[in-house]
Amino acid sequence: MKAAIIDAAHQMRVAHWTKPKPGRNEVLVSVRAAGICAGDMYIHLGKNPYATYPQVCGHEVCGVVEEAGGDVVAIAPGDPVVVEPFLGCGRCYPCRIGKSNCCALLQIIGVQQPGGYAEYLRASARSIHPAPKGLSWVFASFAEPVAIAVQACRRGEVKAGEIVVILGCGSIGLALIEVAKARGAFPFATDISDTRLAFAEQMGATVLKADETLLANVLAQTNSEGAPVVIEATGSIRAMEQTVDLVAPGGRIVIVGLVKKGLEVRFPGLDFTRKEMTIVGSRASVNCFPEALELLASGKIYYPRVASEFSLWDAPEVFAKLAADPSAVHKGVLVT
């Protein structure tokens, strides 16, 4: 089969890759669309410490079931599906308590295992979700980033009527805006990029520039109290540290962004007790795909409408363009 293969940092090509065959509890999916995520770009740029080369990336994947293993039930050839890319071992402590997204032996399709930038993808049957009837392939490919936003809003216990300050208006930040809105909250979005802020405003967020005026502006919008919920989605240490200033006493902070291993994030010790704030991490998602697909099918998620579509077989040129200018495309989707 054809696949877009990353051989090493900045080296991507379209070539032959062995077509996988599903095991008894697996399915073979004929890929229809696969999103381009920052995680895929990190592998292309050589910045992902977990990736192995050569690799077929792509973890935001949807398609049609081509073949189902002998022990697979309720999934049949021809079914439109979405693939959940995070695979827990089922045996370690986090898996035993229902947090397989934190599995000690976590495997990710498109990172440790071949992903969706190919004609076909093999996946465990438990990673397969039916795509809602009538949902386009491009919209279905957004299930994974929307599920990440669902997880973060669950972790932050986002409620109707609350102001939620979202730091970062990249792909996850925009998904956070829309999931927060769907919960009846009022999203305030920040970024250093005017282009990204313009997208966030289209999504219905109140936008604030991430500069020296941010804290004053948040306090002005919250009667000097701070925000009940602050969600960080930038991966910036400075942004993570600023969440403590932006959150209201008794409020919740959710850290979604990633920093390099070994780097430290510093919080003022007194504020842990003075504010009695809650700080939680949010990693990928667990049991969030059904809600994400329901939101996409309901029309409450606008974000996929601003995606740029490219042929999967143009992936090397698209990735080279994004490597040279990350702002060239706000969100790309590779289609077959």
C-alpha positions in Angstrom: 0.0 0.0 0.0 1.0 3.7 -0.3 1.9 5.7 2.8 3.5 9.0 3.7 6.6 7.8 5.6 8.8 9.9 7.9 12.3 8.4 7.7 14.1 10.9 9.9 13.8 14.5 10.9 12.7 16.7 7.9 12.6 13.6 5.7 9.2 12.5 4.5 8.3 10.6 1.3 5.4 8.7 -0.3 6.3 5.1 -0.9 5.3 1.5 -0.4 4.6 0.3 3.2 3.5 -3.2 4.0 -0.3 -3.5 4.2 -1.3 -4.6 7.7 -3.5 -7.6 8.3 -5.9 -7.5 11.3 -5.6 -10.0 14.1 -8.6 -11.7 15.6 -9.5 -8.7 17.8 -8.5 -6.0 15.3 -9.9 -4.2 12.3 -8.4 -2.9 9.1 -9.6 0.6 8.3 -9.5 2.1 4.8 -8.4 5.7 5.6 -10.5 8.6 4.4 -9.1 11.6 6.4 -6.3 12.2 8.9 -5.6 15.5 10.6 -2.3 17.1 11.0 -1.5 17.7 14.6 1.4 19.5 16.4 2.4 16.0 17.6 2.8 14.9 14.0 4.9 18.0 13.3 7.1 17.2 16.3 7.9 13.8 14.8 8.7 15.4 11.4 10.9 17.9 13.1 12.7 15.3 15.3 11.4 16.7 18.5 9.3 13.8 19.8 11.4 11.6 22.2 8.9 8.7 21.9 8.9 8.4 18.1 10.8 5.7 16.2 11.8 5.9 12.5 10.8 5.1 9.9 7.2 5.8 10.9 3.8 6.4 9.4 2.2 9.2 11.5 -1.4 10.4 11.8 -3.5 9.8 14.9 -6.6 11.9 14.0 -8.1 9.3 11.7 -11.4 8.2 10.3 -12.4 5.9 7.5 -14.3 2.8 6.5 -13.9 -0.7 7.9 -12.2 -2.9 5.3 -11.9 -6.1 7.2 -12.7 -7.3 10.8 -10.9 -10.0 12.7 -12.7 -13.2 13.6 -13.5 -12.3 17.2 -14.7 -8.8 16.4 -18.4 -8.2 17.0 -20.6 -5.2 16.3 -18.1 -3.9 13.7 -18.5 -4.9 10.1 -16.9 -4.1 6.7 -18.4 -0.9 5.3 -18.9 0.8 8.6 -17.8 4.4 8.8 -15.6 4.7 11.9 -13.2 6.9 13.9 -10.0 5.5 15.4 -9.1 6.3 19.0 -5.3 6.3 19.0 -4.3 5.8 22.6 -3.8 2.2 23.7 -3.5 1.3 27.3 -2.1 -2.1 28.5 -5.1 -2.8 30.7 -2.9 -4.1 33.6 -1.1 -1.2 35.2 -2.4 0.9 38.1 -3.8 3.8 35.9 -5.5 1.3 33.6 -7.0 -0.5 36.6 -8.5 2.7 37.9 -10.0 3.8 34.5 -7.2 6.2 33.5 -5.8 4.3 30.5 -4.7 7.6 29.0 -2.0 7.6 31.7 -0.9 4.0 31.1 2.6 3.2 32.1 3.1 1.4 28.8 1.0 3.7 26.7 1.1 3.1 22.9 0.0 5.7 20.5 -1.1 5.0 16.9 1.0 7.2 14.7 3.9 7.4 17.2 4.9 3.9 18.4 2.6 2.2 15.9 1.9 3.0 12.2 -0.8 5.6 11.9 -3.3 7.0 9.4 -1.1 8.6 6.8 -1.6 5.6 4.6 -4.2 3.8 2.6 -4.9 1.4 5.5 -4.6 1.4 9.2 -4.8 -1.5 11.6 -6.3 -0.9 15.1 -7.7 -2.8 18.0 -11.5 -3.2 17.9 -11.8 -1.4 21.3 -10.3 1.7 19.7 -13.0 1.9 17.0 -16.0 4.2 17.3 -18.9 4.4 14.9 -19.0 7.7 13.0 -22.4 9.4 13.2 -24.5 9.1 10.1 -24.1 12.1 7.8 -20.9 13.4 9.5 -18.3 14.3 6.8 -14.9 12.7 6.8 -13.2 16.0 7.6 -15.5 16.6 10.6 -15.1 13.0 11.8 -11.3 13.5 11.8 -11.7 16.1 14.4 -13.0 13.7 17.0 -9.5 13.2 18.6 -8.7 16.9 19.3 -12.3 17.6 20.4 -12.0 14.6 22.8 -8.9 16.2 24.3 -11.0 19.3 24.9 -13.8 17.3 26.4 -11.2 15.7 28.8 -9.8 19.0 29.8 -13.2 20.5 30.5 -14.1 17.5 32.6 -10.9 17.8 34.5 -11.6 21.5 35.1 -15.3 20.8 36.0 -16.3 23.5 33.6 -19.9 24.6 34.4 -22.5 26.7 32.7 -22.2 30.4 33.4 -18.5 30.3 34.3 -15.8 32.3 32.7 -13.0 30.0 31.3 -9.7 31.6 30.3 -8.0 29.5 27.7 -4.3 30.2 27.1 -3.4 29.4 23.5 -5.5 29.4 20.3 -3.9 26.5 18.4 -5.9 23.5 17.4 -6.6 22.3 21.0 -7.3 25.9 22.2 -10.0 26.3 19.5 -11.5 23.0 20.4 -11.5 24.0 24.1 -13.4 27.2 23.2 -16.2 25.3 21.5 -16.5 22.5 24.2 -16.6 25.2 26.9 -19.3 27.0 25.0 -21.3 23.8 24.5 -21.2 23.5 28.3 -22.7 26.9 28.7 -19.5 28.6 29.8 -18.0 31.9 28.6 -14.6 31.3 27.0 -12.0 34.0 27.0 -9.1 33.1 24.7 -5.5 34.5 24.7 -2.6 34.2 22.3 0.3 36.2 21.0 -0.8 35.7 17.4 -3.4 38.1 16.0 -4.3 35.6 13.3 -5.1 32.9 15.9 -7.1 35.4 18.0 -9.1 36.2 14.9 -10.0 32.5 14.6 -10.8 32.3 18.2 -13.2 35.3 17.9 -14.9 33.5 15.0 -15.5 30.6 17.4 -17.3 32.9 19.8 -14.6 33.6 22.3 -13.8 36.9 23.9 -10.2 37.5 22.9 -7.4 39.0 24.9 -3.9 39.6 23.7 -1.3 37.5 25.6 0.9 40.5 26.6 1.7 42.5 29.7 -2.0 43.7 29.8 -3.5 40.2 30.1 -3.7 40.0 33.9 -5.3 43.4 34.2 -7.8 42.6 31.4 -8.8 39.3 33.0 -9.3 41.0 36.4 -11.3 43.8 34.7 -13.6 41.1 33.1 -14.1 39.2 36.4 -14.8 42.0 38.9 -11.1 41.7 40.0 -11.7 38.1 41.2 -9.9 36.2 38.5 -11.3 33.4 36.4 -13.1 30.4 37.9 -11.3 28.1 35.4 -8.0 28.6 33.6 -6.9 26.1 30.9 -3.4 26.3 29.6 -2.9 24.9 26.1 0.4 26.5 24.9 3.2 24.4 26.2 4.8 27.6 27.4 6.4 27.6 30.9 5.6 31.3 31.3 2.0 30.7 30.4 1.7 27.8 32.9 3.2 29.9 35.7 0.8 32.8 34.9 -2.2 30.6 35.4 -1.8 31.1 39.2 -2.3 34.8 38.8 -5.2 34.5 36.4 -7.3 32.0 38.4 -9.8 33.1 41.1 -9.3 31.9 44.7 -11.0 28.5 44.9 -10.7 28.2 41.2 -9.4 25.4 39.0 -6.3 25.3 36.7 -5.9 22.7 34.0 -2.6 22.1 32.3 -2.9 20.6 28.8 0.3 21.8 27.2 3.5 19.9 27.2 7.0 21.0 28.1 10.3 19.2 27.4 11.3 16.5 29.9 13.3 17.9 32.8 12.1 21.5 32.6 10.5 23.0 35.7 7.4 25.0 36.2 7.4 27.2 39.3 4.3 28.2 41.3 4.4 30.6 44.3 4.0 28.4 47.3 1.9 30.7 49.4 -0.9 30.8 46.7 -1.5 27.1 47.1 -3.0 27.8 50.5 -3.9 31.5 50.1 -6.0 30.7 47.0 -6.8 27.1 47.7 -6.8 26.5 44.0 -6.9 23.2 42.3 -4.2 22.4 39.7 -4.7 19.3 37.5 -3.1 17.9 34.4 -5.0 16.7 31.4 -3.5 14.1 29.1 -5.2 13.1 25.9 -8.6 11.7 26.7 -10.3 8.6 28.2 -14.0 7.7 27.5 -14.4 11.1 25.7 -14.8 10.0 22.0 -18.6 9.4 22.2 -19.2 12.9 23.6 -16.8 14.4 21.0 -18.6 12.7 18.2 -22.0 13.8 19.5 -20.8 17.4 19.7 -19.5 17.2 16.1 -22.7 15.7 14.8 -24.9 18.2 16.7 -23.4 21.2 14.8 -22.1 22.8 18.0 -18.5 22.5 16.8 -17.6 25.1 14.1 -13.9 24.6 14.0 -13.6 22.0 11.3 -15.1 24.5 8.8 -11.9 26.5 8.8 -9.7 23.4 8.1 -7.6 23.3 4.9 -7.8 20.0 3.0 -4.8 18.4 1.2 -4.3 15.2 -0.7 -2.6 12.6 1.6 -0.1 12.1 -1.2 1.0 15.7 -1.0 1.9 15.2 2.6 5.7 15.7 2.1 5.2 19.1 0.5 2.6 20.1 3.1 4.8 19.1 6.1 7.8 21.0 4.5 5.6 24.1 4.2 4.5 23.9 7.8 8.0 23.3 9.0 9.2 26.5 7.3 6.1 28.5 8.4 3.9 27.0 11.1 1.3 29.7 10.5 0.9 28.9 6.8 -2.0 26.6 7.6 -4.1 26.9 10.7 -5.4 23.3 10.7 -4.7 20.8 7.9 -6.5 17.6 7.1 -5.1 15.0 4.7 -7.7 13.2 2.6 -7.6 10.2 0.3 
